[in-house]
Amino acid sequence: MLETDFSRLRRAFNPEIVAVVGDSKSGGFHWLKNLSTFQGKVYSVQVNPESIEGIRALGIENYTSLLDIPGLVDYVIVNTPRALAPQILADCIAKGAGAVHFFTSGFAETAEEEGTRLEQALTDLAERARFPIIGPNCRGIFTPKIGLRQISEQYSGVCGSIGLITQSGGHAMNFSREAYPQGLLLNKSVSYGNGIVLDASNFLEYFARDPEIKVIAMYLEGVRNGRRFFKVLREVVAKKPVVIWKGGITADGGRAIASHTGSLAVPAVIWQSLVKQCGAIPVAGMEELIDTLKALLFLPEFTGDRVGVAGGAGGQSIAITDILAGSGLRVPPLSKESYDELATFFSLVGGSYRNPLDTDVGRNRRELARIFEILACDANIDILMLLSRTGTFMFAKEVLEADIKAVLNVRQKTAKPVLAVLPYTTPEEMAEARDTLPRFQEGGVPVFPTMERAVRALENVLDFHRWRQSL
């Protein structure tokens, strides 16, 4: 594994000139079409006459050798048979490219002698030249601000503050598609597959220095140098939050990752312990990864664990209390001052204000803004949670509008974290929730689709803030 060359990685993640080697008519010119939104210059390298004709029809200049492209090339994407990989890498080195991404697969992950030999040849050549390889067997870089995409379905021209590092190309693509509708935009993303030259540590170090990236997300199957990785991780977490989803923590999962990226499995207990010692946040899947990032980005820093809940019915209130208490968070009684004020207007007919506050319907619901202001001022409460609802089943749309107004108003007045749970059952309710979510989150109130997911995200972020405070 090479030391991190920050200047070359800057060129790769922010290229002005990209070359695609081996894109073909039979593949539908996949990579060239992915780059249709790229704001820089795109060149093609192809020798097949039939494919060259199609490339020219796309308006892209084609050359039969990478070395013939005029000027510097910052980032090279390779989509050729594996046998050609060593020669293409030699051309990248001779050209002085910033970095090369091998989408090409069929290396050590196959456990075949030829694949292993070719991977070692790439590794040896790159290490002698100190040249960065991303991959092989991966999707490479996604920088949405400049339209550098891994697939044509990804967004471009906008960006957020998340840096994503993942061995899996599928997870890289799925994250960008699943997180985007929930208000989470990537700043930069890299899928690095087998990671034969550049590994997770290199990308962690680079993202740690990137001022546009505020939080780092990772999907890992293994690391090549564990000692270096955990040293880097501890250093990075002291600057930015890092959330890690580890694949292959079971015996069966370990066998699966060996054939996916050729990584070695690590026992779950050892991995979780080391990650937590470094202050990173371990998560168990895509949903928890997205939810935890949402809580990190939208909630202010907090270390208190006392939650005030309002908006739900009786059954919901009991359920959320059990979930919170089971996670180690608390649902305490309110202060005497709060109870005295609530008693002046709160109707106990069909409601309760003991915390959680049962304000599902009627007069109490209409007073939700006032109730949240009381919770925000209560000395016994550190976190405010709204239980809301989509759809029209026993719940008029104007009530949801009032909920949004109430929590956004109190969010502007308090330094305490405020979050909302907005469940849905039908496709129509899901669509309504997706449409409503930005209105909450633009005001700093993250929205979660279930109580369980909201509480898990709270617990993860609370642990992180407490760890950082202990430094």
C-alpha positions, -999 to +999 in steps of 0.1 A: +000+000+000+014+034-010+017+064+012-010+090+004-001+113-025-025+142-018-016+161-050-025+131-072-057+124-053-067+160-057-063+156-095-083+124-095-112+137-074-113+171-091-102+163-126-101+187-155-094+160-181-107+124-179-098+096-203-119+064-207-100+034-220-120+005-236-155+018-236-173+000-264-205-003-284-212-037-270-212-022-235-235+007-246-207+032-240-215+030-203-187+051-189-188+077-216-225+082-210-219+084-172-196+113-180-222+132-201-226+157-171-188+161-165-178+197-166-143+190-179-129+174-210-135+137-218-113+117-242-117+081-253-091+054-260-104+027-283-090+006-312-122-011-324-134+007-356-171-001-349-169+014-314-148+044-326-177+053-349-201+053-320-178+073-298-175+100-324-212+100-328-213+110-291-191+140-299-161+126-280-126+126-294-110+091-297-074+081-297-059+046-302-034+052-274-035+070-241-001+084-249-015+103-279-040+124-259-028+160-259-017+175-226-021+161-191-048+136-181-060+138-145-081+106-142-082+075-163-111+050-162-103+015-176-129-009-189-109-035-208-102-072-205-079-079-175-050-091-197-046-056-210-044-040-175-006-040-170+001-023-204-026+003-197-011+010-163+023+014-179+008+040-203-008+058-174+025+061-156+043+072-188+016+098-194+019+112-159-018+108-152-031+117-117-046+083-110-062+053-127-094+036-119-098+000-130-134-009-134-120-041-149-124-072-127-113-108-127-082-105-105-074-120-071-111-120-061-115-149-085-089-171-066-077-180-101-040-183-108-041-159-138-062-133-119-039-134-089-008-131-112-022-101-131-032-083-098+004-088-085+018-075-117-003-043-114+007-040-077+044-043-084+044-019-113+024+007-094+045+005-063+077+008-082+064+040-099+046+051-068+015+055-089-021+054-074-045+027-086-082+029-075-094-007-076-094-029-095-130-043-096-147-011-085-168+020-095-142+046-088-149+082-081-182+103-078-178+140-075-213+154-081-203+191-081-184+186-113-206+159-128-180+131-124-204+101-120-202+063-114-236+057-130-258+079-152-286+078-126-265+098-101-272+135-095-248+163-106-243+200-103-250+199-065-231+185-036-233+181+002-208+175+030-205+137+031-174+118+020-182+081+012-154+054+011-166+020+001-152-012-013-185-021-029-195-004-061-231-015-055-232+002-021-216+033-036-244+035-062-272+026-037-261+051-011-262+080-036-297+069-046-311+061-012-296+090+007-304+117-018-342+117-013-336+119+024-317+151+022-282+137+023-259+147-005-224+135-012-195+158-016-172+130-029-174+092-030-150+065-040-155+028-046-121+011-045-128-026-047-098-048-042-077-019-030-044-033-041-025+000-040-048+026-024-067+013+006-092+028+030-064+045+050-054+066+020-089+078+013-095+085+050-064+107+051-074+126+020-110+132+031-097+143+065-079+172+048-108+181+025-125+212+040-157+205+021-162+171+038-178+174+073-185+137+080-171+105+065-191+073+058-174+039+051-184+005+039-155-019+045-149-056+039-113-057+051-082-036+054-047-045+042-028-030+070-048-030+102-023-012+124-020+017+100-058+019+094-067+022+131-039+047+136-053+068+108-089+063+120-081+076+154-064+107+140-093+114+116-121+109+142-105+136+163-112+160+134-144+146+118-170+120+126-165+086+109-194+061+105-184+026+095-205-003+082-184-035+082-194-063+059-185-099+064-185-101+102-201-136+101-184-167+089-207-169+059-202-132+052-164-137+054-166-162+026-187-138+006-163-109+008-133-132-001-150-138-035-161-102-038-130-081-032-106-107-019-106-092+016-099-112+048-126-114+074-121-100+109-140-114+140-169-091+148-160-086+185-124-076+177-135-052+149-162-035+170-139-030+199-112-014+178-136+009+160-151+021+192-117+026+208-109+050+179-141+069+185-157+059+151-194+049+150-201+013+139-234+006+122-250-026+109-264-016+075-274+010+049-304+023+068-285+028+100-256+044+081-280+069+065-299+076+097-267+082+118-253+106+092-286+124+092-284+128+130-248+140+128-254+166+102-288+180+113-286+178+151-264+202+172-238+185+194-254+171+226-243+149+255-276+147+275-298+116+272-332+129+285-359+129+258-391+148+258-417+133+234-449+148+221-474+142+193-482+105+196-512+086+208-513+064+239-500+033+223-472+052+204-462+069+236-458+036+254-438+021+225-414+050+222-408+050+259-399+013+258-376+018+228-358+048+243-354+031+277-342-001+261-315+019+242-301+036+274-318+069+267-342+083+293-378+096+293-380+115+326-408+133+343-410+170+335-402+198+360-429+211+383-428+244+364-437+226+332-465+206+348-479+238+363-480+255+330-495+224+312-522+222+337-535+256+327-546+244+292-539+207+286-570+184+284-566+151+302-597+137+284-580+114+258-546+127+266-517+127+291-488+151+298-465+129+319-439+125+291-444+113+266-472+139+261-502+122+244-514+150+220-527+129+192-560+147+184-582+176+194-575+205+216-541+192+228-528+188+192-537+224+184-515+234+213-485+215+201-464+247+194-469+258+230-462+222+243-429+221+225-419+255+238-425+241+273-403+211+266-376+233+252-374+253+284-377+223+307-345+217+327-352+179+328-352+176+290-321+175+267-337+163+234-371+170+218-389+144+197-421+149+176-442+119+167-461+130+136-480+112+108-487+112+071-519+104+053-555+112+062-563+082+085-576+100+116-551+128+108-559+158+086-532+173+065-535+206+082-524+189+114-491+179+097-487+215+086-491+227+121-466+201+133-440+213+109-446+249+119-444+241+156-411+222+156-394+245+132-404+275+154-390+259+185-359+247+167-350+284+160-354+292+197-335+263+213-300+249+213-314+215+221-317+188+194-351+185+178-361+155+156-392+141+141-406+106+134-428+105+103-440+070+096-459+058+066-477+027+056-490+031+020-471+042-011-491+074-011-480+081+025-444+073+016-446+099-012-460+125+012-433+118+037-406+122+010-422+155-001-425+168+035-390+157+047-371+186+032-393+211+049-383+197+083-347+192+075-341+226+059-350+240+093-325+217+111-350+189+122-340+155+109-369+131+100-369+093+105-395+068+092-397+047+124-392+052+161-366+025+162-345+041+135-347+075+152-336+061+186-308+041+171-294+072+154-297+092+186-279+066+205-251+064+180-245+101+179-248+106+216-221+080+221-199+098+196-203+133+212-196+118+247-165+101+234-153+134+218-160+153+250-139+128+270-107+136+249 
